Amino acid sequence: MRRVKKMSLMLGRNRPAWTAVVLLTVAAGLGVSSGCGYALSGRGSFLPDYIQVVGVPAFVNRTSVFEIDGVLTDRVRTEFGSRGKYRVQPDIANVDAILNGTIISVRLDNTAYTAGSQASRVALIVTASFEFVDVRDNKVLWSNAAMQFREEYEPTSATGTDVTAFFGQNDNAMERLAQNFARTVVTSILEAF
């Protein structure tokens, strides 16, 4: 009993040091298995090692928004290439994998209003379908038939729900949308979400 009391007094006096020792011991125990399979978001890849050249042909545009297909295709190519180990090309000859995409819809939804019932925030929503195919095994590695990307903006003037007018008045909107959209698509493919 006396020994327990002495130990508890010691621990009480050196509580920060004791806590540090316990935490380091637990951390060291967890760190023994460093190959646990976890990776930082945006840095992992479940793709087979032999996939090094990715073909990203121009996305199909089924919307009335002029040039959105080209902007999104270019950004996805750039994002894929920035991941280090992949070479990206616009055609599908001599590639290990192909990313096919179709922009299905682009719309604006008002999400907040002023006291005068004018839109003060709009959500730009892009819906697209994608298929990432392993050419060697002729196998779909990842697909999403209705991937939605949503980003909110403050309109520069009353555009209502006219997407073309919105992009005409908000020069940076398409660029911001394309950058975030590309990051989402590529991360989804590489991390198989």
MONOR-V66704 format. One line per field, one symbol per residue. ss: DSSP state (A for helix, B for strand, O for the rest). psi: psi as a letter, one per 30 degrees, with the letter a starting at -180 (. if undefined). A space follows every 10 residues. Layout:
ss=???
psi=???
//
This chain:
ss=OAAAAAAAAA AAAOAAAAAA AAAAAAAAAA AOOOOOOOOO OOOOOOOOOO OOBBBOOOOB BOOOOOOAAA AAAAAAAAAA AOOOOOBBBO OOOOOOBBBB BBBBBBBBBB BBBOOOOOBB BBBBBBBBBB BBBBOOOOBB BBBBBBBBBB BBBOOOOOOO OOAAAAAAAO AAAAAAAAAA AAAAAAAAAA AOO
psi=eeeeeeeeee eeeheeeeee eeeeeeeeee feifhffklk kfflkfkkff jfkkkilklk jglgjkgeee eeeeeeeeee ffgegkkklf lgkhlflkjk kkjelklkkk flllfggkkf kkkkkkklkl kjkjeeghkj ekljfikkkk kklkkfajfb gjeeeeeefi efeeeeeeee eeeeeeeeee gh.
//
